[in-house]
Amino acid sequence: MDLEAISLQPNVKAVLLAKLREYKSDLNNLKSEHKRLASANSNQAARDDLLESGMADAMSVSANQRGRLMMSTERLNESSDRIKESRRTMLETEELGVSILQDLHQQRQSLLHANDTVFLLLKVPYRLHLLTGKFEGKDERKRLMRKGGRKNK
Protein backbone atom coordinates (compact mmCIF):
# COMPACT_ATOMS: atom_id res chain seq x y z
CA MET A 1 0.00 0.00 0.00
CA ASP A 2 2.83 2.32 0.72
CA LEU A 3 4.19 1.83 -2.77
CA GLU A 4 0.85 2.55 -4.37
CA ALA A 5 0.33 5.69 -2.29
CA ILE A 6 3.80 7.01 -3.23
CA SER A 7 3.15 6.56 -6.89
CA LEU A 8 -0.02 8.66 -6.84
CA GLN A 9 -0.39 12.41 -7.28
CA PRO A 10 0.91 14.57 -4.42
CA ASN A 11 -2.45 15.93 -3.21
CA VAL A 12 -3.98 12.42 -2.97
CA LYS A 13 -0.69 10.99 -1.83
CA ALA A 14 -0.58 13.09 1.38
CA VAL A 15 -4.12 12.15 2.36
CA LEU A 16 -3.58 8.45 1.66
CA LEU A 17 -0.24 8.34 3.54
CA ALA A 18 -1.88 10.01 6.57
CA LYS A 19 -4.71 7.45 6.51
CA LEU A 20 -2.15 4.69 6.01
CA ARG A 21 -0.18 5.81 9.08
CA GLU A 22 -3.43 5.95 11.06
CA TYR A 23 -4.36 2.44 9.92
CA LYS A 24 -0.90 1.11 10.78
CA SER A 25 -1.16 2.70 14.22
CA ASP A 26 -4.59 1.12 14.73
CA LEU A 27 -3.21 -2.21 13.48
CA ASN A 28 -0.29 -2.06 15.93
CA ASN A 29 -2.67 -1.17 18.77
CA LEU A 30 -4.92 -4.11 17.86
CA LYS A 31 -1.93 -6.47 17.63
CA SER A 32 -0.69 -5.41 21.06
CA GLU A 33 -4.17 -5.79 22.53
CA HIS A 34 -4.47 -9.21 20.89
CA LYS A 35 -1.13 -10.24 22.41
CA ARG A 36 -2.23 -8.96 25.77
CA LEU A 37 -5.53 -10.87 25.59
CA ALA A 38 -3.81 -13.98 24.27
CA SER A 39 -1.27 -13.88 27.05
CA ALA A 40 -4.10 -13.31 29.53
CA ASN A 41 -5.87 -16.34 28.07
CA SER A 42 -2.70 -18.39 28.20
CA ASN A 43 -2.12 -17.13 31.74
CA GLN A 44 -5.71 -18.07 32.54
CA ALA A 45 -5.17 -21.50 31.01
CA ALA A 46 -1.97 -21.93 32.98
CA ARG A 47 -3.76 -20.69 36.06
CA ASP A 48 -6.61 -23.13 35.50
CA ASP A 49 -4.09 -25.95 35.04
CA LEU A 50 -2.41 -24.96 38.29
CA LEU A 51 -5.72 -24.74 40.09
CA GLU A 52 -6.81 -28.11 38.77
CA SER A 53 -3.57 -29.71 39.89
CA GLY A 54 -3.83 -27.74 43.11
CA MET A 55 -7.36 -29.01 43.60
CA ALA A 56 -6.17 -32.55 43.02
CA ASP A 57 -3.38 -31.96 45.54
CA ALA A 58 -5.87 -30.34 47.92
CA MET A 59 -8.21 -33.30 47.52
CA SER A 60 -5.45 -35.79 48.25
CA VAL A 61 -4.30 -33.68 51.20
CA SER A 62 -7.91 -33.46 52.37
CA ALA A 63 -8.33 -37.22 52.09
CA ASN A 64 -5.05 -37.71 53.97
CA GLN A 65 -6.17 -35.32 56.70
CA ARG A 66 -9.55 -37.02 56.86
CA GLY A 67 -7.87 -40.40 57.32
CA ARG A 68 -5.64 -39.07 60.08
CA LEU A 69 -8.65 -37.45 61.75
CA MET A 70 -10.58 -40.73 61.61
CA MET A 71 -7.64 -42.61 63.15
CA SER A 72 -7.29 -39.99 65.88
CA THR A 73 -11.00 -40.13 66.62
CA GLU A 74 -10.86 -43.93 66.83
CA ARG A 75 -7.89 -43.81 69.23
CA LEU A 76 -9.69 -41.19 71.32
CA ASN A 77 -12.80 -43.39 71.52
CA GLU A 78 -10.69 -46.40 72.53
CA SER A 79 -8.99 -44.34 75.23
CA SER A 80 -12.36 -43.14 76.49
CA ASP A 81 -13.59 -46.74 76.67
CA ARG A 82 -10.47 -47.77 78.63
CA ILE A 83 -10.99 -44.88 81.04
CA LYS A 84 -14.65 -45.88 81.56
CA GLU A 85 -13.62 -49.50 82.19
CA SER A 86 -10.92 -48.38 84.64
CA ARG A 87 -13.42 -46.17 86.46
CA ARG A 88 -15.88 -49.07 86.72
CA THR A 89 -13.13 -51.33 88.10
CA MET A 90 -12.13 -48.62 90.58
CA LEU A 91 -15.74 -48.30 91.84
CA GLU A 92 -16.06 -52.08 92.23
CA THR A 93 -12.77 -52.15 94.15
CA GLU A 94 -13.96 -49.32 96.37
CA GLU A 95 -17.22 -51.17 97.12
CA LEU A 96 -15.25 -54.31 97.97
CA GLY A 97 -12.95 -52.29 100.25
CA VAL A 98 -15.93 -50.75 102.07
CA SER A 99 -17.45 -54.22 102.53
CA ILE A 100 -14.17 -55.58 103.92
CA LEU A 101 -13.85 -52.63 106.30
CA GLN A 102 -17.41 -53.22 107.55
CA ASP A 103 -16.65 -56.90 108.16
CA LEU A 104 -13.45 -55.97 110.01
CA HIS A 105 -15.40 -53.47 112.12
CA GLN A 106 -17.93 -56.16 113.09
CA GLN A 107 -15.11 -58.57 113.92
CA ARG A 108 -13.42 -55.89 116.01
CA GLN A 109 -16.65 -55.27 117.91
CA SER A 110 -17.00 -59.01 118.54
CA LEU A 111 -13.41 -59.24 119.79
CA LEU A 112 -13.84 -56.21 122.04
CA HIS A 113 -17.03 -57.68 123.50
CA ALA A 114 -15.29 -61.03 124.09
CA ASN A 115 -12.36 -59.21 125.68
CA ASP A 116 -14.71 -57.30 127.99
CA THR A 117 -16.44 -60.54 128.96
CA VAL A 118 -13.15 -62.27 129.76
CA PHE A 119 -11.95 -59.23 131.70
CA LEU A 120 -15.14 -59.24 133.78
CA LEU A 121 -14.79 -62.96 134.43
CA LEU A 122 -11.23 -62.55 135.58
CA LYS A 123 -12.29 -59.81 137.95
CA VAL A 124 -14.73 -62.01 139.90
CA PRO A 125 -13.75 -61.01 143.39
CA TYR A 126 -12.72 -63.49 145.98
CA ARG A 127 -15.13 -63.31 148.86
CA LEU A 128 -14.03 -64.01 152.34
CA HIS A 129 -16.62 -66.07 154.07
CA LEU A 130 -17.25 -64.45 157.34
CA LEU A 131 -17.87 -67.60 159.30
CA THR A 132 -15.28 -69.95 157.90
CA GLY A 133 -12.62 -67.46 157.01
CA LYS A 134 -12.10 -69.14 153.63
CA PHE A 135 -12.05 -67.42 150.24
CA GLU A 136 -14.95 -68.24 147.98
CA GLY A 137 -15.16 -67.53 144.30
CA LYS A 138 -11.95 -69.18 143.18
CA ASP A 139 -13.77 -72.33 142.11
CA GLU A 140 -16.60 -70.29 140.60
CA ARG A 141 -14.13 -68.35 138.48
CA LYS A 142 -12.50 -71.54 137.20
CA ARG A 143 -15.90 -73.02 136.39
CA LEU A 144 -16.88 -69.88 134.43
CA MET A 145 -13.59 -69.87 132.52
CA ARG A 146 -14.09 -73.50 131.49
CA LYS A 147 -17.61 -72.77 130.20
CA GLY A 148 -16.40 -69.69 128.31
CA GLY A 149 -18.45 -67.21 130.25
CA ARG A 150 -21.78 -69.08 129.92
CA LYS A 151 -23.74 -69.31 133.11
CA ASN A 152 -25.89 -72.26 134.17
CA LYS A 153 -29.61 -71.80 134.43
C-alpha distance (Angstrom), angle and dihedral (degrees) to the residues before:
residue distance angle dihedral
M1 . . .
D2 3.73 . .
L3 3.77 90.8 .
E4 3.78 92.8 50.5
A5 3.81 92.6 48.2
I6 3.83 91.4 50.5
S7 3.75 92.4 52.3
L8 3.80 93.8 54.9
Q9 3.80 128.7 88.1
P10 3.82 115.9 -70.4
N11 3.83 98.0 -112.4
V12 3.84 92.5 51.6
K13 3.76 90.9 36.0
A14 3.83 94.1 62.5
V15 3.79 93.1 49.4
L16 3.80 93.5 46.7
L17 3.83 93.6 46.7
A18 3.83 90.1 50.8
K19 3.81 90.7 50.8
L20 3.79 89.6 44.7
R21 3.82 91.6 53.7
E22 3.80 89.3 47.9
Y23 3.81 91.1 50.3
K24 3.80 91.8 47.7
S25 3.79 89.8 50.3
D26 3.80 90.7 49.9
L27 3.82 89.6 46.6
N28 3.82 91.7 51.7
N29 3.81 90.5 47.7
L30 3.81 90.7 50.5
K31 3.82 91.6 47.1
S32 3.80 91.6 51.4
E33 3.80 91.3 47.1
H34 3.80 89.7 48.1
K35 3.81 90.2 51.6
R36 3.76 90.5 48.0
L37 3.82 92.3 50.2
A38 3.79 92.0 43.5
S39 3.77 91.4 50.8
A40 3.80 89.2 46.6
N41 3.80 88.8 51.6
S42 3.78 91.6 46.9
N43 3.81 88.7 46.3
Q44 3.80 88.3 49.1
A45 3.79 90.3 49.3
A46 3.78 90.8 48.3
R47 3.77 89.2 46.1
D48 3.80 91.3 50.3
D49 3.80 89.8 49.1
L50 3.79 90.0 51.2
L51 3.78 92.1 46.9
E52 3.79 91.7 48.7
S53 3.78 91.5 50.4
G54 3.78 88.6 42.1
M55 3.78 90.0 51.7
A56 3.78 90.0 50.3
D57 3.80 89.0 49.5
A58 3.80 90.2 45.5
M59 3.79 90.4 50.0
S60 3.79 92.3 50.5
V61 3.80 90.3 45.6
S62 3.80 89.2 47.7
A63 3.79 91.3 50.2
N64 3.81 89.8 47.8
Q65 3.80 91.3 49.8
R66 3.79 90.7 46.3
G67 3.80 90.5 52.9
R68 3.79 92.0 49.3
L69 3.80 90.2 47.5
M70 3.80 91.2 51.2
M71 3.82 91.1 49.9
S72 3.80 91.2 48.1
T73 3.79 91.4 48.7
E74 3.81 90.7 49.9
R75 3.82 91.8 50.1
L76 3.80 89.9 47.8
N77 3.81 91.0 51.6
E78 3.81 91.1 48.7
S79 3.81 90.4 50.1
S80 3.80 90.5 49.3
D81 3.81 90.2 51.4
R82 3.82 91.0 50.1
I83 3.80 90.4 49.7
K84 3.83 91.1 50.3
E85 3.82 90.7 49.1
S86 3.81 91.1 48.3
R87 3.80 90.7 49.3
R88 3.82 90.8 50.5
T89 3.81 90.5 49.8
M90 3.81 90.3 48.3
L91 3.83 91.6 52.4
E92 3.82 91.6 48.6
T93 3.81 89.8 49.6
E94 3.79 90.6 49.1
E95 3.82 91.2 51.1
L96 3.80 90.2 49.6
G97 3.82 90.6 49.2
V98 3.82 91.5 50.8
S99 3.82 90.1 49.5
I100 3.82 91.4 50.0
L101 3.80 91.4 48.4
Q102 3.82 90.4 51.1
D103 3.81 90.8 50.7
L104 3.80 90.7 48.5
H105 3.81 89.9 49.6
Q106 3.82 90.9 52.8
Q107 3.80 90.7 47.5
R108 3.80 90.2 49.2
Q109 3.80 90.7 51.3
S110 3.81 90.1 50.0
L111 3.81 91.4 49.5
L112 3.80 92.2 47.5
H113 3.81 90.8 50.0
A114 3.81 90.9 48.7
N115 3.79 89.9 47.8
D116 3.81 91.1 51.1
T117 3.81 90.3 49.1
V118 3.81 92.6 50.7
F119 3.80 91.1 45.7
L120 3.80 90.8 52.4
L121 3.79 91.1 48.0
L122 3.76 91.8 51.2
K123 3.77 90.4 50.9
V124 3.82 94.7 59.1
P125 3.76 98.9 134.6
Y126 3.73 122.7 -125.0
R127 3.76 108.8 -118.6
L128 3.72 121.1 -148.6
H129 3.74 109.6 -138.1
L130 3.70 106.6 -131.4
L131 3.76 96.9 -145.5
T132 3.78 102.4 39.8
G133 3.75 99.3 30.3
K134 3.81 90.9 -134.8
F135 3.79 126.4 129.6
E136 3.77 115.3 -111.9
G137 3.75 126.2 -165.7
K138 3.78 99.2 53.5
D139 3.80 92.3 98.2
E140 3.80 91.3 41.3
R141 3.79 90.7 54.6
K142 3.80 92.2 50.5
R143 3.79 90.8 48.3
L144 3.83 91.1 51.4
M145 3.80 92.1 47.9
R146 3.81 91.2 52.4
K147 3.81 91.7 51.0
G148 3.82 91.6 47.2
G149 3.76 95.9 -117.1
R150 3.83 96.2 -49.7
K151 3.75 114.1 135.0
N152 3.81 125.3 -144.9
K153 3.76 118.8 -113.8
